[in-house]
Amino acid sequence: MGPSLARGIKCASEAAGVPCRVMAVSRFSAPKVVEDLQRDGIETLA
């Protein structure tokens, strides 16, 4: 599972018109990944 899965879930929920809270949990070795996920509306927890 990775960032692309989280983005796919967020995109699918928006396309379906169903509000959905998407969270990504990881140690996030790359800070850019966290920034990109948050920019896409995905909550992050490290």
C-alpha positions in Angstrom: 0.0 0.0 0.0 1.3 3.4 -0.8 0.6 7.0 -1.6 -0.9 6.1 -4.9 -3.6 3.9 -3.2 -4.4 6.8 -0.8 -4.8 9.2 -3.8 -6.9 6.7 -5.6 -9.3 6.3 -2.7 -9.6 10.1 -2.3 -10.2 10.5 -6.0 -12.8 7.8 -6.2 -14.7 9.1 -3.2 -14.8 12.6 -4.7 -15.9 11.2 -8.1 -18.7 9.3 -6.4 -19.8 12.4 -4.4 -19.2 10.5 -1.2 -17.3 12.5 1.5 -14.5 10.3 2.8 -11.7 10.9 5.3 -8.5 9.4 4.0 -5.5 9.0 6.3 -2.0 7.8 5.5 0.1 6.4 8.3 3.8 5.8 8.0 7.3 6.7 9.1 7.5 8.8 6.0 11.2 8.8 5.1 10.7 11.4 2.4 9.1 14.7 3.6 8.0 15.5 0.1 5.6 12.6 0.2 3.9 14.0 3.3 3.6 17.4 1.6 2.1 15.9 -1.6 -0.4 13.8 0.3 -1.6 16.8 2.4 -1.8 18.9 -0.7 -4.1 16.2 -2.2 -6.4 16.4 0.9 -5.1 13.3 2.6 -4.4 13.5 6.3 -1.0 12.1 7.4 0.1 10.6 10.7 3.7 9.8 11.4 
